[in-house]
Amino acid sequence: MTIAGAVPAVLSWTEPEGVAPRGTLVVVPGRGEHAGVYERFGHRISADGYRVHAVPDPTVDEEQAVEQVRAALDGPGPHVLVGSDAGALVAAGLVASGEVEVAGLVLAGFPTAAVADRHWEDEVAARTACPTHRARLSGDDALRRGALADRLPGEWFAHAVAQDVPVPVLGLHGTDDTISPLAAVRDWYGDLPVAELVTIAGGRHDALNDQTHRTAAATIVLFLERLRLGPDLPAIARVEEMVGR
């Protein structure tokens, strides 16, 4: 099955040949996006041995997207849901309600309320500061322009009860996110039983595809490696301050 622009509904990136898979990630895109938007992310994470699948935009067909998520979660564990924008909300709701069982969640640009209509240039600027990704979005016929102004279903927010999320959560959020301001999501993360919120200095809404995408990917890989050791996320590397020694 394909979507507009002949982009496959589900895309996958596998671990390098000869490398044992270290886990399976399923990416749920945000408003207006599609699986192909996460090609760079998929290549980078899979290079470290993690199998990555990206599914369709849940705001187009929620039922289809959820079915694709379940189908993709059959690879080697641990299984982790990764969501951006509306995908983050859907992923949190699926886990909080017990509809999907995973070992952890990675949420980027967790959404708050709908935003006002924007010109396309403003929407791109709000999404990312990365010139490479901006060019990709502007040349992408399969991307739904103006989708960030779409109001998300109230039941999605109702399902994503932070206290009901039973797994560790890594949040990634740009300090300059104008679509979902950081101050508006801090309380939600604070209600999670086990969570780490990493703020990206100067970051925009698409934290996985922003100018700091390498830092975001490295942060996620470290989270995944710790998750493999247990749900309490034991530390692997510690920074020792050497100032004054």
N, C-alpha and C positions, 0 to 999 in steps of 0.2 A: 504493500500500500504506500502511496506517495501523497505529499501535500503540495501546495502551490510551489511553483518553481522547480518541480521534479526533485525535491529534497526528500529522502526517505523519512518516513514517520519516526522510525527508531534508528539511531546510529550507535555503533559500538566500536570501542578501541580496546585491544587486548594487550596483555603483557608481552614483552619481547620474547622471542624464541629462546627456549632454554631456561627461562626464568619461571619459577613456581609462582602461581598467582597468590597474592597476599590478601585478597578480598574483592568484593564486588560493590561498585557504586552505581546508583541509578540517579540521574540528573533530571529534575522536573523544571522545565523552563518557566520564564515569567511571561507577562502579558505581551502578546504580539510576537514572541520568539518562536523558534522551532529547534529541533535537535541539532541542526548544523551550526547554530550560533555557538555551540560548545565544542567545536572541533579542536580549537587550540587547547582548551582545558583538558579534553579527553586525551589528546596526545601526551600532554605533560604529565598527567597523573598516571596514565598507563605505563609510561616509561619507568616508573618506580615499582612496577609489578602489580598494580591494581587494575582490575577489569572495570571498564566504564561503559555504561549505556545511557543514552539520552532519549527521552520520550517526547511526545508532542505537548504543545501548550494546553494546559488543563482548562483555560478559559474558553477554548474553542469547543472542546468535547471532553468534559470532565470524566465521564464514564470510560471512554476509550483510553484516556491518559492513565487512569487508575488501573485498568486492565493491563496496559503495557508495563506499568510499574511492577505489578505482581508477576507478570511473565518474566521480567528481566531479573527478578530477585531469586533466580535459581542457580546462580553461579557459586563459586567458592566463597565461604565466609571469611571474616565477618561481613555482613551486609549493612550498607550505609545509604540512607537517602540524602541526596543533595538537592536543595531547592533554592531558586532565586526568585525574588519578587513574589508573584502569585504562587509560583511553584514551592516557595518556602512555606507559605501559609497552608497549601494543600498537604505538603509532606508532614508538617507538624500536626495537622488535623488527623491524617491517616494513622499516625503513630499514637497520638493521644487517645483516639477512639478505639484503638486496638484492631483496626481494620488491616493493618500491615505490621508485621513484626520485623524489626531490624535491631542492630546492635548500637547504632548511633545515628545522629542527624547532623548535617552541615547546612546552615541556613544563611543565605546572603541577601542583603537588602530586604529583610523581613518587612512586609508592607503594613501601612497603617490605613489611612482613609484614601479615597480617590483624590486625584489632583485636577486642577483646572486644565482645560484644553490648551495645547501648546502648538506652536509652529514646529515643523519637523526639525529645523535646525536647533530649536530649544530642547526638543525631546532628546536628540542625539547628545547634546551637551550635558543634559541631566543624567543620561545613562552612563557615559564614560568619558574620561579625559584622554584615553589612549587613541592616538591618531590612526593606528592600524585598524583598531576595532571600529572606529567611527567610519572609516572608509568602507569597511566591510558592510556595516549596517546600511549605509547610504546606497550601496550598490546591490542590496539584497532585495529582490522582487518578492521573496516569500515572507518577508517581515511585514507585519501589520502596523502601519504607521498610525500614530495617535492612540495606540492601545493602552498606553500608560494612564490615560484619562478614564479608562473603563472602571466602573464601580464593581468591586468584588462582592460576591454573594455574602450576605450577613451570616448565613449558616456556616460558611468556611471559618469565619472568626469564632463563631460559637463552638465549633468542634476543636479548635486549636487552643485548648485550655492548658496553660503552661504547667500547672500543678499535676496534670494527668500524663505528662510525657515521661515515660519510665526509663528512658535511655539517656546517656550523655549527649549533650548538644554543644556544637561549636558554632558560634555566631560570628559572621563577618559583616561589618557595617562601615560605610564611609562616613567620615566626619562631615563631609560637605554634601551629603545625600539630601537633595531638595524634594525628592519624590516621597521618601519615608524618613523624615528627620530623626537623627539618632536619639534625641531626647525623648521622642515619642515611643521608642521601642525598648528603652532601658528597663522599664518596669516589668515588661513581659519577660525579658530574659532573667530578671531578678527573681521571678516566681518559679523558675524551672528548678527541679530537684538537683540536677547536676548539669552545670553549664559553664562555658567560658565565652565571653564576648570580646572579640578582638576588633578594635576600631582601627580603620585605615586612615592615616593622616592625609587630608585633602581628597579622600576617596569619594567617588560619585555612587550612583545607585547600583550599577552592575559590578559588584565587588569582584566577581570571578573573571570579568573581562575588562577591568579597568587598567590604568597605566601601571598599577602595582600588581598585575596578575601573577608575576613570578613570586612575589611575597605571599600572596593569597594561596597559591598552590603549595608553597613550602610549608605554610602554617597548617594547611589541611593534611599534608603528608605526615607531619609530626603528630597531629591529632590522631590520624589513622594508626600510626605505629604504637602510640600509647594505648589506643583502644584495643589493639590486638593483645595487649598485656592484661587488660581487665577493665571493667566498667568504672572503676575508681580512677582511671587515667593516671597510672603511676608515672612519675617524671622519669625521663630518659636522660635529658641533658639539663644541667643547671648552670646558670650564669653566676660566677663569683666576681664581685666587684673588687678590683685590685687598686683602686685609687688610694694614693697615700702610702702604698707599701714600698 
